[in-house]
């Protein structure tokens, strides 16, 4: 049943040699890796207006110079990450750059920040997409959290089906969204140029605004910088590109930057010209579309495609999180399960973990996008700053041909992103302070995992000076609960592998002990049976004491001790609950004994 459902949802397994067919061309890569950045234009300009609205409507003209500052930062980031792509063509982005040039701790901070950022990418994107849906259908507002969770599950299944299949499906909504916004911006600008749009709905540029402060403007700027999240995804996912991977990734990055700049500028300008004010029940994009087209077909086309890309923008997280987790797992900072490919050649463990954590966040924050965005921005701008700083040190240290202009690009990027991080902590400390707690915890977790793997490797490594002593024999201990076919089967196997076989029976009263000894003498007189009475009705402790004594004897003669546990296997799985699981408890207890081998002899029931 499980396997049939799995095949229906995910598809049949792919062979390893088909991995090359799972790589992306530029058009598909642009769709799945830039969907996060492109979708952020649906809420980035709105976040700027939400901050400015605290002063009043006349402050909305400040959205234009703020947008210009964000575009300058975007250009710096695009050219900076283009250099990272060529310098580190095997992917890893900010994590690899920081670890290589700044050291282990900074690399782990960048890696941990990005992992958290990708979790937030899914949560924010799906929450924003749900907001777009409920803006068009207000009756669904009360079901925001449930809708968001269902959408995360849908995207998870889509990604478990494989990279190319998900990219093929996702490319249509992304390009339809871009087309829809281009039409909306084009029609809006045409209406403005021809006088069909109101000319006095907005405050004039330069209008004096009482109460405005540098602190408020910087807060609005950092809020708008949420539109830049996802820019780094291409540099993390270079291995997913067709060859030449680095060249294709760089071109995809440049195209993403161009589209993002046009869409962000257009929406910001139209929101200003139309005098749009942010509302809790309707998004800014929805209001612009309504003013441009009315509530007709094109309006619903914009809303549907916006909702789709906001939801599917989560796919950037699903594309980049598993690959970053692979890099961390390869370096032993995350469990090795993250480096294992699933049936469809994707890193399914990373995909599933990302899905679960995202749903937990959505439920915890009740699907409120504005509560997640500050953490979202911090999670991406810390790696931005570290990666740019790492590249600065790389150019200074290596000094390749033409390094000075590359150095200046990364220096500009580092200074701006560092300023953004400082502003975020200054203006939104009450919202971003959790970063100061969970980031050290994440880095500590990475280091503890690495320490464990190093310790395991050291213990497994064979040293010539530590030659193992040869095993001269095997003492097999068989716990028995009575005289049955299960016990008979186990004893027969024990005699085939052991030089000495010892059976142990634990009774709860003297009468049961006496009866068992009498039966045993008639049934297997040639095998030794140890019997004990457990006054406290415990099986584990008496057997543990006996095994201790046998182990001491074995050590003296360089014998191995094997505890062979009889285990019957019921025909139906639910039958297990009808029987005691003392064998499972004993096996769990003995697995932690250093010099005892524990094995199970199954006996299958037919009915």
Secondary structure by P-SEA (a helix, b strand, c coil): caaaaaaaaccccccccccccccccaaaaaaaaacccccccccaaaaaaaaaaaaccccccaaaaaaaaaaaaaaaaaaaaaaaaaacccccaaaaaaaacccaaaaaaaaaaaaaaaaaaaaaaaaaaaaaaaaaccccccaaaaaaaaaaaaaaaaaaacaaaaaaaaaaaaaaaaaaaaaaaaaaaaaaaacccccccccccccccccccaaaaaaaaaaacccccccccccccccccccaaaaaaaaaaaaaaaaaaaaaaaaaaaaaaabbbbbccccaaaaaaaaaccccaaaaaaaaaaaaaaaacaaaaaacaaaaaaaaaaacccccccccccccccaaaaaaaaaaaaaaaaaaacccccccaaaaaaacaaaaaaaaaaaaaaaaacccccaaaaaaaaaaaaaaaaaaaaaaaacccccccccccaaaaaaaaaaaaaaaaaaaaaaacccccbbbbbbcbbbbbbbbccccaaaaaaaaaaaacccbbbbbbbbccaaaaaaaaaaaaaccccbbbbbbbcccccccaaaaaaaaaaaaaaaaabbbbbbbbbbbbcccccccccccaaaaaaaaaacccccbbbbbbbbbbcc
